[in-house]
Structure formats: C-alpha cells, structure tokens
Amino acid sequence: MKFYYVYILECTDGYLYTGITNNLERRIVEHKKGLNKNCYTYKRRPLNLIFQQEFNDVIQAIYFEKKIKKWSGKKKLALANDDYDLLQILSKCRNFTHSKFKPE
C-alpha cells in the first residue's frame, strides 16, 4: 500500500510551508539541502518539520493539503501543536457579513 503525507515546515523566518509527498523522508531532505533554488523554502532554511499526517488515499491527501494551505499561520500552528480548542476558535467566522455573527 502506498502512503501520502501532508506536512508543514516552519521556516527560519517564521513562515509556514505546507506540502504533500509520497516519500516524506526524501522530501524533507530535499527541502533542507535546498536542491531546488526556485522552491519557496530555499531562502528560508533552516527548516523544521512541525506537522505530518499520513493518508492512504491520494485524493484525501490532496484535499487536506489544499484546505490547510488556505489557513492562517496561527491556525496551522494550532494544528501542529495538537491544540484543537484553539483550532476550533480560529475556525469560527467572525466576519460582520456572516449570518451567524452576533456582536455582544
């Protein structure tokens, strides 16, 4: 069975990089060595792997990666730190145009 991994790297400048791969060890080495000068992480090394999730279905892995790529840095850090209470708080819409928003 083939596995797929969604991962988050913390860059030296504090930015978070989200990616997907079918070989996590190889991909992390590629990021850390800076093999691709056009890669987002190339100038942001050293890197630290802060989150990884394994999938056995590539479609689910792609869906999850696309979903968390849109998240804020705070929300990604909450996921990486297993802080599900904070993740839930950060997931709630606090937009004035949202129909469920009721200012106190």
C-alpha positions as CSV (number, residue, x, y, z in Angstrom):
1,M,0.0,0.0,0.0
2,K,1.3,3.4,-0.9
3,F,1.1,6.3,1.6
4,Y,0.9,10.0,1.1
5,Y,1.9,12.7,3.6
6,V,0.7,16.2,4.1
7,Y,3.3,18.2,6.1
8,I,4.1,21.6,7.5
9,L,7.5,23.1,7.7
10,E,8.4,26.0,9.9
11,C,10.9,28.3,8.1
12,T,13.7,30.2,9.8
13,D,11.7,33.5,9.1
14,G,8.6,32.1,10.8
15,Y,6.7,31.4,7.6
16,L,5.0,28.0,7.4
17,Y,5.2,25.9,4.2
18,T,2.6,23.2,3.5
19,G,3.3,20.4,1.1
20,I,2.4,16.9,0.0
21,T,4.6,13.9,-0.9
22,N,4.6,10.1,-1.1
23,N,8.1,10.0,0.5
24,L,8.4,12.2,3.5
25,E,12.0,11.5,4.4
26,R,13.2,12.2,0.9
27,R,11.2,15.3,0.5
28,I,12.4,16.8,3.8
29,V,16.0,16.1,2.8
30,E,15.4,17.9,-0.5
31,H,13.9,20.9,1.3
32,K,16.7,21.0,3.9
33,K,19.5,20.7,1.3
34,G,17.9,23.3,-0.9
35,L,18.1,21.3,-4.1
36,N,15.7,23.5,-5.9
37,K,16.6,27.2,-5.9
38,N,13.1,28.1,-7.1
39,C,11.4,26.4,-4.1
40,Y,9.6,28.6,-1.6
41,T,11.7,27.2,1.2
42,Y,15.1,27.6,-0.5
43,K,15.9,31.0,1.1
44,R,14.0,30.2,4.3
45,R,16.3,27.5,5.6
46,P,16.9,26.0,8.1
47,L,13.6,24.3,8.3
48,N,11.8,22.4,11.0
49,L,9.1,19.7,10.4
50,I,6.3,20.6,12.7
51,F,3.4,18.5,11.4
52,Q,2.8,15.4,9.3
53,Q,-0.4,13.5,8.5
54,E,-0.4,10.1,6.7
55,F,-3.0,9.2,4.2
56,N,-3.5,6.0,2.1
57,D,-5.7,7.8,-0.4
58,V,-4.0,10.4,-2.6
59,I,-7.3,12.3,-3.2
60,Q,-7.9,12.7,0.5
61,A,-4.3,13.9,1.0
62,I,-4.6,16.5,-1.9
63,Y,-7.9,17.7,-0.4
64,F,-6.4,18.2,3.0
65,E,-3.3,19.9,1.7
66,K,-5.4,22.4,-0.3
67,K,-7.6,23.0,2.7
68,I,-4.8,23.8,5.2
69,K,-2.8,25.9,2.6
70,K,-5.6,28.5,2.9
71,W,-5.4,28.6,6.7
72,S,-3.7,31.3,8.7
73,G,-0.3,30.7,10.3
74,K,-2.0,30.7,13.7
75,K,-4.4,28.0,12.7
76,K,-1.6,25.8,11.2
77,L,0.4,26.2,14.4
78,A,-2.6,25.2,16.4
79,L,-2.9,22.0,14.3
80,A,0.8,21.3,14.6
81,N,0.6,21.7,18.4
82,D,-2.5,19.5,18.8
83,D,-4.3,22.5,20.2
84,Y,-7.8,21.5,18.9
85,D,-9.6,24.0,21.2
86,L,-7.7,26.9,19.7
87,L,-8.1,25.4,16.2
88,Q,-11.9,25.4,16.7
89,I,-11.8,29.0,17.9
90,L,-9.7,30.1,15.0
91,S,-12.1,28.3,12.6
92,K,-15.1,30.3,13.6
93,C,-16.1,33.1,11.3
94,R,-16.0,36.5,13.0
95,N,-16.9,38.4,9.9
96,F,-19.6,41.1,10.2
97,T,-21.2,39.8,7.0
98,H,-21.6,36.3,8.3
99,S,-25.2,35.4,9.2
100,K,-24.2,33.8,12.5
101,F,-22.1,36.7,13.7
102,K,-23.8,38.3,16.7
103,P,-21.8,41.1,18.4
104,E,-22.2,41.2,22.1
